[in-house]
Amino acid sequence: MRILALPEEVAHWSLTTLREKLVKVGAKVVRHGRCVTFQLAEVAVSKSLFQKISALIDDLRRSPVPA
């Protein structure tokens, strides 16, 4: 996961640090229509860093095969 889904500025983080900064942080999930928003505390990771990680993880998903 570190190789495939982390930006270079945090690629040196250990799995424990990733867990503490991304998974164990309290977040509020807000849904409005089709939009889902994560409200995180800024002390964990910045908004831009979270967006980079989220985009890289999303890129790991398999593209649908054309019919």
Buried (B, 14 or more C-beta within 10 A) or exposed (E): EEEEBBEEEBEEBEEEEBEEBBEEBEBEEEEEEEEEEEEBEEEBBEEEBBEBBEEBEEEEEEEEEEE
